[in-house]
Amino acid sequence: MYQDFQALARRLERAQALQNERFNQADGGRSLPVGGGFAHFRGEAHPLNQALGLLEPLSEEELIGVEAFLGSPTVLELSPAADPSLWSLLASRGYRLQHFQQLWSRSLLDLAVRPPSALIRIAEPREADLYNRVVSAGFLERDDVQTLEPPFRVSLEVPDAWGFLAFVDDQPAGGGMLGIVDGVALLSGSSVIPRFRGRGLQKALIWARLAFAQALSCDRACASTAPGTASQRSYEACGFRAAYPKVEMARG
């Protein structure tokens, strides 16, 4: 059982790291390969400056190099699959626990495709501005999509990644991202504009992305949420189960 868990965790962590690397490159960011994963730097104080996918042992010299690359604060996203020697190294350098996440996963081999309960479609690259405004509005608890300036933007021209939009009465109401890495479907960045909530749009976005991924021969899906959130409940309702907890460790 332990070996099965390690194999699953390493597969999902590697997929997430490679997915983030694609978006980092599309955003013009800089990358530092380290510990089997990457440290990503997208600009001073960018919220996505972090290292993830750290599965292999790190020397203190390598960790100091990550700290210099990312600056302050240095944020590491870690899973139970990380090499055990990393924890004592982080303690010796004054890292603190900053944030918990829960990683959710489900098989796609037994997925029964469901008819959409709302209009869901893939956003075209020319709709990148609309997509980013809609998703940001959901995260920022805003209804005024047109006047909103997203805190950061994602590209809709990343290889093997697609942005999905949900509509209510022809009005954009929510969105979410799907990436595919080595047969793993990665669902991320999902949100619904406040005034359209309570209509099942979050679950509709999940089912649409799962069906799309299944059609492309993916056998597993995963997503991360903060514990106890509405997003967690939506993923559980769509057949996802807790795979393992993750932590963000920070220094500076």
C-alpha positions as CSV (number, residue, x, y, z in Angstrom):
1,M,0.0,0.0,0.0
2,Y,2.8,2.4,0.9
3,Q,4.5,1.9,-2.4
4,D,1.2,2.4,-4.2
5,F,0.8,5.7,-2.4
6,Q,4.3,6.8,-3.2
7,A,3.8,6.0,-6.9
8,L,0.6,7.9,-7.1
9,A,1.9,10.9,-5.2
10,R,5.0,11.1,-7.3
11,R,3.0,10.9,-10.5
12,L,0.6,13.6,-9.4
13,E,3.3,15.9,-8.1
14,R,5.3,15.5,-11.3
15,A,2.3,16.3,-13.4
16,Q,1.5,19.4,-11.3
17,A,5.1,20.6,-11.6
18,L,5.2,20.2,-15.3
19,Q,1.9,21.9,-15.8
20,N,3.0,24.9,-13.8
21,E,6.2,24.9,-15.7
22,R,4.3,25.3,-19.0
23,F,2.3,28.2,-17.6
24,N,5.4,29.8,-16.1
25,Q,7.2,29.7,-19.5
26,A,4.1,31.1,-21.3
27,D,4.0,33.9,-18.8
28,G,7.6,34.8,-19.5
29,G,8.8,33.6,-16.1
30,R,12.1,32.1,-15.1
31,S,12.5,28.5,-13.9
32,L,15.1,26.7,-11.8
33,P,15.0,22.9,-12.0
34,V,15.5,21.5,-8.5
35,G,14.7,18.3,-6.5
36,G,12.8,16.7,-9.4
37,G,10.5,19.8,-9.7
38,F,10.9,23.5,-10.4
39,A,11.2,26.9,-8.7
40,H,9.2,29.4,-10.6
41,F,9.8,33.2,-10.6
42,R,7.3,35.4,-12.4
43,G,8.3,38.8,-11.1
44,E,8.8,40.6,-7.8
45,A,6.2,39.7,-5.2
46,H,4.2,37.6,-7.7
47,P,1.8,35.3,-5.8
48,L,2.9,32.3,-7.9
49,N,6.6,32.6,-7.1
50,Q,7.2,29.2,-5.5
51,A,8.9,25.8,-5.8
52,L,6.9,22.7,-6.2
53,G,7.3,19.0,-7.2
54,L,10.2,18.6,-4.9
55,L,10.5,14.9,-4.7
56,E,14.3,14.2,-4.5
57,P,16.8,15.1,-1.7
58,L,18.1,18.6,-1.6
59,S,21.4,19.7,-0.3
60,E,21.6,22.9,1.8
61,E,23.5,24.5,-1.0
62,E,20.7,23.7,-3.4
63,L,18.1,25.1,-1.0
64,I,20.1,28.3,-0.6
65,G,20.1,28.6,-4.4
66,V,16.3,28.3,-4.4
67,E,16.1,31.1,-1.8
68,A,18.3,33.3,-3.8
69,F,16.3,32.6,-7.0
70,L,12.9,33.2,-5.5
71,G,13.8,36.0,-3.1
72,S,11.7,36.8,0.0
73,P,9.5,35.2,0.9
74,T,10.7,31.8,-0.3
75,V,7.6,29.5,-0.6
76,L,7.8,25.7,-1.1
77,E,4.7,23.6,-1.9
78,L,5.4,20.2,-0.5
79,S,3.7,16.8,-0.4
80,P,4.2,13.6,1.7
81,A,6.1,12.3,-1.3
82,A,9.0,14.7,-0.7
83,D,12.2,13.1,0.5
84,P,12.1,12.9,4.3
85,S,15.5,14.6,4.7
86,L,13.9,17.8,3.5
87,W,12.0,18.5,6.7
88,S,15.0,18.7,9.0
89,L,16.7,20.9,6.5
90,L,13.8,23.3,6.4
91,A,13.7,23.4,10.2
92,S,17.4,24.3,10.3
93,R,16.8,27.2,8.0
94,G,13.8,28.7,9.8
95,Y,11.0,27.7,7.5
96,R,7.4,28.0,8.9
97,L,4.1,26.4,8.0
98,Q,2.2,29.0,5.9
99,H,-0.8,27.2,4.4
100,F,-2.5,23.8,4.1
101,Q,-4.0,22.3,0.9
102,Q,-5.8,19.1,0.2
103,L,-5.1,17.2,-3.0
104,W,-8.1,15.4,-4.5
105,S,-8.0,12.6,-7.1
106,R,-10.3,10.2,-8.9
107,S,-10.0,7.6,-11.6
108,L,-11.3,8.4,-15.1
109,L,-11.5,4.7,-16.1
110,D,-15.0,4.4,-14.5
111,L,-16.3,7.9,-15.4
112,A,-19.8,7.9,-16.7
113,V,-20.2,11.0,-18.9
114,R,-23.0,13.2,-17.8
115,P,-25.0,15.6,-20.0
116,P,-24.1,19.2,-19.1
117,S,-26.5,21.1,-16.8
118,A,-25.3,24.4,-18.2
119,L,-23.6,25.8,-21.3
120,I,-19.9,24.9,-20.9
121,R,-17.4,25.5,-23.7
122,I,-13.7,25.9,-24.3
123,A,-12.6,29.5,-24.4
124,E,-10.8,30.6,-27.5
125,P,-7.4,32.2,-27.3
126,R,-8.9,35.6,-28.4
127,E,-11.2,35.3,-25.3
128,A,-8.2,35.3,-22.9
129,D,-9.2,38.7,-21.4
130,L,-12.8,37.6,-20.8
131,Y,-11.6,34.3,-19.3
132,N,-9.2,36.0,-16.9
133,R,-11.8,38.6,-15.8
134,V,-14.5,36.0,-15.2
135,V,-12.2,33.6,-13.2
136,S,-10.8,36.5,-11.2
137,A,-14.2,37.9,-10.4
138,G,-15.2,34.6,-8.8
139,F,-12.0,34.5,-6.7
140,L,-12.3,38.2,-5.7
141,E,-16.1,38.0,-4.9
142,R,-16.9,40.5,-7.6
143,D,-19.9,40.7,-9.9
144,D,-18.6,43.6,-12.0
145,V,-16.6,41.6,-14.6
146,Q,-16.2,44.4,-17.1
147,T,-14.5,46.9,-14.7
148,L,-12.3,44.3,-12.9
149,E,-8.5,44.2,-13.5
150,P,-7.2,40.6,-12.8
151,P,-4.3,40.5,-10.3
152,F,-2.6,38.2,-12.8
153,R,-3.5,36.5,-16.0
154,V,-3.1,33.0,-17.5
155,S,-2.5,32.3,-21.2
156,L,-5.0,30.3,-23.2
157,E,-2.2,29.3,-25.6
158,V,-0.3,26.8,-23.4
159,P,0.3,23.4,-24.9
160,D,-2.1,20.7,-23.6
161,A,-4.2,23.2,-21.5
162,W,-7.6,24.6,-22.1
163,G,-9.7,27.3,-20.3
164,F,-13.4,26.4,-19.9
165,L,-16.2,29.0,-19.6
166,A,-19.7,28.5,-18.2
167,F,-22.6,30.6,-19.3
168,V,-26.1,31.5,-17.9
169,D,-28.5,33.2,-20.4
170,D,-25.5,33.9,-22.7
171,Q,-23.7,35.7,-19.9
172,P,-20.2,34.4,-18.8
173,A,-20.7,33.1,-15.3
174,G,-17.6,31.0,-14.3
175,G,-14.6,29.3,-15.6
176,G,-11.8,26.8,-14.9
177,M,-8.6,25.4,-16.3
178,L,-7.7,21.9,-17.5
179,G,-4.2,20.7,-18.2
180,I,-3.1,17.3,-19.3
181,V,0.3,15.8,-18.4
182,D,1.1,12.1,-19.1
183,G,-2.5,10.9,-18.8
184,V,-3.2,13.0,-15.7
185,A,-6.0,15.6,-16.0
186,L,-5.2,18.6,-13.8
187,L,-8.2,20.8,-12.8
188,S,-7.4,24.2,-11.5
189,G,-8.4,27.9,-11.3
190,S,-12.1,27.2,-11.0
191,S,-14.5,29.9,-9.9
192,V,-18.1,31.2,-10.3
193,I,-19.2,34.8,-10.2
194,P,-21.1,35.4,-7.0
195,R,-24.5,36.3,-8.5
196,F,-24.5,33.0,-10.5
197,R,-23.8,30.7,-7.6
198,G,-26.2,28.0,-6.4
199,R,-26.9,26.8,-9.9
200,G,-24.5,23.9,-10.0
201,L,-22.0,25.6,-12.3
202,Q,-18.9,24.5,-10.3
203,K,-19.9,20.9,-10.7
204,A,-20.9,21.4,-14.3
205,L,-17.4,22.8,-15.0
206,I,-15.8,19.8,-13.3
207,W,-17.9,17.3,-15.3
208,A,-17.2,19.0,-18.6
209,R,-13.4,19.0,-18.0
210,L,-13.5,15.3,-16.9
211,A,-15.4,14.2,-20.0
212,F,-13.0,16.1,-22.2
213,A,-10.0,14.6,-20.4
214,Q,-11.4,11.1,-20.6
215,A,-11.9,11.5,-24.4
216,L,-8.2,12.3,-24.6
217,S,-7.4,9.0,-22.9
218,C,-6.6,10.3,-19.4
219,D,-6.9,7.7,-16.7
220,R,-6.7,10.0,-13.6
221,A,-7.7,13.5,-12.5
222,C,-6.5,15.6,-9.6
223,A,-7.2,19.0,-8.1
224,S,-6.1,21.0,-5.0
225,T,-8.4,23.0,-2.7
226,A,-8.1,24.7,0.7
227,P,-9.7,22.4,3.3
228,G,-13.4,22.7,4.0
229,T,-14.3,24.9,1.1
230,A,-17.2,24.9,-1.4
231,S,-14.7,23.8,-4.0
232,Q,-13.9,20.8,-1.9
233,R,-17.6,19.8,-1.6
234,S,-18.0,20.2,-5.4
235,Y,-15.1,17.9,-6.1
236,E,-16.3,15.3,-3.6
237,A,-19.8,15.4,-5.3
238,C,-18.0,14.6,-8.6
239,G,-16.4,11.5,-7.2
240,F,-13.0,12.9,-6.1
241,R,-11.5,11.5,-2.9
242,A,-8.8,12.8,-0.6
243,A,-5.4,11.7,-1.9
244,Y,-3.1,13.5,0.5
245,P,-2.5,16.8,2.3
246,K,0.0,19.4,1.0
247,V,1.7,22.2,2.8
248,E,3.3,25.5,1.9
249,M,6.4,26.2,3.8
250,A,7.8,29.7,3.8
251,R,11.0,31.6,4.9
252,G,11.5,35.3,5.0
